[in-house]
């Protein structure tokens, strides 16, 4: 259980920083970007971007592959889906059920 908590803590730490969220947004827009391409969109040093990418990789949010001398960065949405399923989806179902019930009452009058 401690390992899962550590992974979750690392994931939320990675998501806590606006620059790292910007990197994830950039990879969502276009996957397979190089470090140079990502640096063009952030007002920080190449070393700073690399450190953010390293943390995103450690949190399993970014995967990389080498293509010749280039290292391509890809978004891994699986940890985000895990967050959704664990903390968001379970709260969404009652809300959707309440909206469905309200819709039925409004459409069917007062008999339901």
matplotlib code that plots the C-alpha trace (Angstrom):
import matplotlib.pyplot as plt

x = [0.0, 2.9, 4.1, 0.7, 0.6, 4.1, 3.0, -0.1, 1.9, 4.3, 1.5, -0.2, 3.2, 3.7, 0.3, 0.7, 3.1, 1.6, 4.7, 4.3, 0.6, 1.5, 3.9, 1.1, -1.2, 1.4, 1.8, -1.9, -2.1, 0.7, 2.4, 6.0, 7.6, 11.3, 12.8, 13.6, 10.0, 8.7, 11.2, 9.8, 6.5, 7.9, 9.7, 12.4, 15.8, 16.3, 17.6, 14.4, 12.2, 14.3, 13.8, 10.0, 10.0, 12.0, 9.4, 6.6, 8.4, 8.9, 5.1, 4.5, 2.7, 5.3, 7.0, 9.9, 11.5, 14.8, 14.7, 18.3, 19.8, 16.3, 14.3, 10.6, 8.1, 4.6, 1.7, 0.7, -3.0, -3.3, -2.5, -4.9, -7.6, -6.8, -7.3, -10.6, -11.9, -10.7, -11.7, -14.0, -16.3, -17.7, -18.9, -20.2, -22.8, -25.0, -25.0, -26.0, -28.7, -30.1, -30.1, -31.9, -34.5, -35.1, -35.4, -38.0, -40.0, -40.0, -41.0, -43.6, -45.2, -45.6, -46.4, -42.8]
y = [0.0, 2.4, 2.0, 3.1, 6.0, 7.1, 6.9, 8.9, 11.5, 11.8, 12.1, 14.9, 16.6, 16.5, 18.0, 20.7, 22.9, 25.1, 24.6, 20.9, 21.2, 23.4, 20.6, 18.1, 20.4, 20.8, 17.1, 16.7, 19.1, 17.3, 14.2, 13.2, 16.6, 17.2, 19.1, 22.0, 22.2, 22.1, 24.8, 27.2, 27.3, 27.9, 30.9, 29.0, 27.5, 24.2, 22.8, 23.9, 22.2, 19.0, 18.9, 19.3, 16.6, 14.3, 14.7, 14.0, 10.9, 9.7, 10.2, 8.1, 11.0, 11.3, 8.5, 9.0, 7.2, 7.9, 8.6, 9.0, 11.9, 13.1, 12.2, 12.4, 13.0, 11.5, 12.0, 8.9, 9.5, 6.3, 7.9, 10.7, 8.1, 6.4, 9.7, 10.2, 6.7, 6.9, 10.4, 11.9, 9.3, 8.0, 11.5, 12.1, 9.2, 10.6, 14.0, 12.6, 10.5, 13.6, 15.4, 12.5, 12.4, 16.1, 15.9, 13.1, 15.1, 18.2, 16.4, 14.1, 16.6, 15.8, 12.1, 10.9]
z = [0.0, 0.7, -2.9, -4.3, -1.9, -3.0, -6.6, -5.9, -4.0, -6.8, -9.3, -7.4, -6.9, -10.6, -11.3, -8.7, -10.7, -13.5, -15.7, -15.6, -16.4, -19.3, -20.6, -20.3, -22.2, -24.9, -25.2, -25.4, -28.3, -30.1, -28.8, -29.6, -29.0, -28.6, -25.7, -28.1, -29.2, -25.6, -24.5, -27.2, -25.3, -21.8, -20.4, -18.6, -19.2, -21.0, -17.8, -16.0, -18.6, -18.4, -14.6, -15.0, -17.7, -15.4, -12.6, -15.1, -16.2, -12.6, -12.1, -15.2, -16.9, -19.7, -21.7, -24.0, -26.9, -28.7, -32.4, -33.4, -31.4, -30.4, -27.4, -28.1, -25.2, -25.2, -22.8, -20.8, -19.8, -17.8, -14.4, -15.1, -15.8, -12.5, -10.7, -12.5, -11.6, -8.0, -7.0, -9.6, -11.1, -7.8, -7.1, -10.5, -10.6, -7.7, -9.4, -12.7, -11.1, -9.4, -12.7, -14.4, -11.6, -11.8, -15.6, -15.2, -12.6, -14.8, -17.9, -16.2, -14.0, -10.3, -10.5, -10.0]

ax = plt.figure().add_subplot(projection="3d")
ax.plot(x, y, z, "-o")
ax.set_aspect("equal")
plt.show()
